[in-house]
Amino acid sequence: MSALIEFAIFPTDHGESKSKYVARVIKMIKESGVAYEFTAMGTIIETKSVAEGLKIIQKAYEILQIDCNRVYSTIKIDYRAGYKNRLEQKIKSVKEKL
């Protein structure tokens, strides 16, 4: 089973630059041990279940709520039973067809 979850999360009450807040979230994701890809517009994680991925997003909220009064996020989820390593395989599949 595989849940690919793309999300962006950041405070809206701390000026223009969000990098120090995003870095805290990325550090937590890295320490969680799940596969992830950090992009300029968000982060994609691959977990065994949607519930596992949502727990990581909940932790991200907890990290930011320590010193942020307003936190914004977007979340996209693609769950597929019977598959794994989709973070890499989906891109590989497209590249093979180019």
N, C-alpha and C positions, 0 to 999 in steps of 0.2 A: 504494500500500500504506500501511497505517496501523496502528500499534500504539498503543493507549491503555493507559497503565500508571499505575495509581493506587498510590501507596505512602506509607507513613509510616515514618520512621526516626528513632530518638533513643536517647541513652544511658540506661541504667537505673541507672548508678552515680554520678549527679551531682544528687541532690536532686529536688525537685518541679518546679521550673521548667525547661523544656527549650528556651525560645525562643532563647537565644543559640546553641545547637547547631543548631536547625532553620534559623536565619538563615544559618548558614554553608553549609548544603546548598542553600537557596534561591538564594543568591548564585551558587553554582556552576552551578545549573540555568539561571539567567538568563544567565550568561556563555556557556553552551553554545549558545545560540541556538534551542533547540527551543521549540515552543509549550508553555505550561504554565499550570495554574491552581492556585493555592495556596488551600487551604481550612483550616478550623479543625481538621479531623481527618486531613489528609494533603495530598498534592500529586498532581495528574494531569499527566502529560507525554504529548505526542504525538510519536512518532518514526516514521521510515520503516520500521523493522524492530524486531523484539523484541531482536535483538542490540544495536542502537544504544541502546535503552532500558536494557538490562541493564548496558551500559558506564557509563551515567550513575549507575545505582544502585551499581555498584562504586566509582565515584569518591566517592559519598556515604559509603560505608563507609570509604574511605581517609581522607577528611577527618575523620571522627569518631574513627577509631582512633588519631589523633595523640595525643589526651589522654583517651580513654575506653576503659575496660577491658571494658565490656559494652555491646553495641549491639543493640537490638531493632528488627525491621522486619516489616511486612506488605506484601504485594505482590499486586495483581490485574492481569491482563493480558487485553486484548481486542484480538485481531489480526483485521484484515479486509483482504483483498486488493482492489485496485481502487478504493479510496477514500482521500480525504485531507480535511483540515480537519474531522475528526470531533469534535474537542473542542468546536467551536461547533455543528456540524450536528446532533448528537444532541439537544442541548438545544432548538435551533430547531424540530426536528421535533416534539417533545413539546408545545412552546408553541403551535404551529400547531393542534394537536388539542384544546387546552383551550377 
